[in-house]
């Protein structure tokens, strides 16, 4: 597990936790075996759950968990989706199409004890279940990026991917509470909810205006990303009637989430 802490001026703390599944079980330094692979995956899933339990919902603090694995079967990815749902965390998946030739070349550059047998890679390629967001609703927040071409604009490409992930995160966050909104719709106070949304909208518009005044280039693209996040935040449900204390907490949570999304969208490689 690799943990990075980042803080940009005017933005909340964001902890980024990178969990490469290949790191789990590799300490044995033995040849590849199915049993070791399964045991390693179980350890990795427990690590993901532990991080979500620790960080999700902390006031004034954001956390991004990067689950790094091939996840070639849809059921594997859905296990991660279930973990996110259990902890009320947004879920986004990044799909990097890779040909069999590319996979074999990359595998050959691994240390000998970490190389996956040729037949395993071939079988994995044959069994690959690519994301199908048009058919599976839980995969609708998928970002696809081709790695087929190697070029000198790697930083620019990485920045574009991260911006797309931030937009998908905002959309996932907005959709995450859709079922709650339906269940609480009858007991909601429209006037109170409109007041909260209005306060949140004023806060977000003011912050976007401040950021745009400092933006040196690509203002149109930055404005589009930030406004997409703003609209997603406004679309999230409030829930049942709130007293003064819980309403303040709801507003603070949305403000923190918005600042974190802005930080993610704008503080990345060009």
N, C-alpha and C positions, 0 to 999 in steps of 0.2 A: 504494500500500500504506500502511495506517495501523496503527501499532503503539502499544498502550497497555500499560503495566506497572502491575499492581495488587498490593497487599500488605495483607492484613488481619491484625490481631494473632492470633498462634497459628496462622497458615496459611502455606503456602509461597508463593513468588513465582509469579504466573500472568501469562504474556504473552498478550495477546489481539491477534491479527493480523487486521485487516479487509482483505480483498482484493476490492474492487468491480470486476467485470470491465469495467464501463463506463469505468473510468479508463484502461484500456489501449487505446491507439490514439487516444484523444480529444485528445492533445497536437497532433495534426495540424490540428485546428480546421477540418476540411473537411466538406462534406456527407456524409451517410451513404452508405457503399458496402459491398457484400458482401465485397470483398477486404480492405478495412480492418478490417471486423468480424471476419473469420476470423483475420487476422494478430494483432489485439488479443487474441483468445481464446487463441491459442497462447502469447502472452507471459504472459497471466494464469495459464494452467496451469503454465508453467515457474516462475512466482513461487510458486504453491502448493507445488509439489514442493520448491523451494529452502527454503521455510520449514519444511516437514515434516522435511527432511533435517537442518536446523540444530537444531531444538528437540526433536523427539520422542526420548524416552529419556534426557534429561538428568536426572541424579539431583537431587532436591530442587527441581525446577522443573517447572511445568506450562505447557502451551501450548494455547490454543484458536484454531483457524484458522476464520474466518468467510468462507466463499466466497459472495460476494454476486452473484447473477445470476438471471435468469428461469429458466434451465434447463428450458425448456418441453418438451424432448424427453427421454425416459427415458435414451437413450444418452448424453446430455450428463451427466446425474447419475451414471450408472454409471462414467463416466470418472473422476469425483471419488472414487467409491467404490473404484475400482481403485487410485488413488493412496494412499488411506488404508490399504488392505490391504497395499500394498507397503511402507509405512512402519510397519506395525503400530500404526496409530492408529484410535481409535474413529470411527465414522461415524454422524452423525445429520442428517436433513434437515428443514427447517422449510417447510411448505407454506402459503402465504398466498393463498387463492382470491381472484381479482380478476376482476370482470366486464369486458367489452369497453368499456363506457362509462367505468368507472373508469380503465382503462388509457389511453384517449384523453384524458381530462381531465388526468391526470398528465403525459402526454407533451406536452400543450400548454403546460405550465408550465416546461418545460425551455428552456434557451437555444436560439435558433433553430438553431445549428450542431450541437446535440446531439439535436434532435428526430428520431425515427424516422418514416419515411414511413407514412402512414395504411394503405396496402395491406400493409405489412410487419406492422403490429400486427394487422390483421384476419386475415392468413394465420397468424400465430403463435397467435392465439386459436382458430382452426379446428383447428390441428395439436396443440394442447396435450395432452400425455399426463400426466394427473394421477397422483400416486402411487397404487399399488395394492398395499399391503403384504400383502394376503391372497393375492395371486397371485405376487408377486416377493419372495422371502425377504430379499434384500439391502435392500429398502425397508421392512422391518418396523419400523425405528426412525425413524418419521416422526411429527412433531408438526404437527397442523393447527390453524390459528388464523384465524378469519374477520376480515377487515378491512372488512366491509361497513358496519358501524355506527361512526360517529364519536361518541365520548362524552368526558366530562370525566375519566374514570377511566383515562386512558392509562397512567399510571405503574403502577397496580394491574394492568392488563392485561399490560403488559410484564413485570412481576414474575411473573405466572402463567405466561407463555410461557417465561421463563427457568427457572423451577422444573421445568416439563414437559421442557425440553431437558436439564436436569441428570439427571432420572430416565431419560430415553432414553439419555443418554450412559453412565450406569452400566450399563444393560441391554446396550448395544452393547459396552462394555468386557468384560462378563462373557461375551458370546457370541463375541467376537473370537477367542478361543483354543480354541474347541470342538474344532476339528480336531486341534490339538496335544494336547489332553487324550486324545483317542482313540488317537493314535499312541504316546503315552508311558504309557498306562495299565498295560501289562504290566510295564514296567520300574520302575514307581513303588514306593516304600516306603511303605505305608499308615501305619505308625506315625510315621515322620518327617513325613509330610504332615499328619497330624492334629495333631502338635505345633506345626507352623508355623501352621496355621489357628487353633488354639486361642490362640496368642500374638497373632495378628492380631485375633481376635475380642475378646480382652480389651482390646487397645489401642483398638479402635473403640468398644466399649461405654463405656469410661472417657471418651473424648472426647465422645461423644454426651451422656453424663450431665453433663459440664462445660458443654456448649453449652446444654442444656435448663435448667440452673440460671441461665443468663444471659438466656434468652429471655423477653421481656416479654409477648408476645402470640402468638396462633395456635400454641400449644405442640403441640396435637394434630397439626396439619398439618406442623409442623416435624419432629416425632418420626416421622411416617409417611415423610417424604422421606428423613430420615437413616437410618432403618432399612432402607429400600429400597436405599439405596446400600451399607449394610453387608452385606446379604444378597447383593447382586450381587458385591461384592468376595470374599466367602467362596466364591462359586460359581466363581471363576476358577481354571483349572488351575495346578498347580505345575510339572509337567513331570517329567523323570526324576529319579533320586536326586541329591540335592544334598550337597556337602560343606559344611563350616561357613561358608566364605566366601560361596558362592553362595546358601545359604539365608538368610544375613543380608541379602544384596543384594535377594533376592526380597521379604523382609519389609519392608525400608526402602522399596522401590518401591511396595508396596501401601499402606503408611502414608502416603506422600506423595500418592498418587492419591486416597486417602480424604480427606485434609485439603483437597485441591484441590476435590473434589466438594462437601464441606461448605461451603467458602467460597463456591463458585458458588451453592449452594442458598439460603444464608441472607443473604449480603451483596448484596442486590439491592433494587430499588424495591418498596415495599409496594403 
